[in-house]
Amino acid sequence: MVMTTNTTKNTKNTTDATDATGTVNCTNPADPTTAPPRLDFAKTARNAFRALIGFDAAAREGLDPALVELIQIRASHLNHCAYCLHMHTTDARKAGESEDRLHMIPVWREARHFFTAREQAALALTEAVTLVADAGVPDDVYAEAATHFDDTELAHVLALILTINTWNRIALSTAKRAGTDTR
């Protein structure tokens, strides 16, 4: 049996534009499946946006830039945030990260030899904090991270995990489109 589907779309009264921040604004009054336009968080909540940029910058202080990208990439995978995943893999490549390591981040437990013990501890903590509603942050995960980072570094790693999770939620909530980052 062959099934066919009518894929003809009514494009009358349709607008589909990506604004300067990468937010996709698509509306089609004749098509109820088309999403309404989303707000531009950076413009609409300027003070909150600036505060988050400041928090993000403070979180990165003293951390290895490669570690920063690994954390941001892993959280973005877990949160299904294509916008941030594209941005941070691009940044990681520009910073010299290898394709092999980038491909192994989602399966780092099965490819531990690609990552240092310190990176593995950060990735495990990233997963626990990102998925905190599932099981909290297990004591063993926290303790392992604490063996690889001093208190100040650990606080910065936690802050970075918190900021990327916030950025992911902003990007997902405002329908940011992967590949449209204009930084």
Secondary structure, DSSP 8 states (H G I E B T S, - for coil): -----------TT-EEEE-TT-BEEEE-TT-TTS------HHHHTHHHHHHHHHHHHHHHTTS-HHHHHHHHHHHHHHTT-HHHHHHHHHHHHHTT--HHHHHHGGGGGGGGGGS-HHHHHHHHHHHHHHTHHHH---HHHHHHHHHHS-HHHHHHHHHHHHHHHHHHHHHHHTTB-TT----
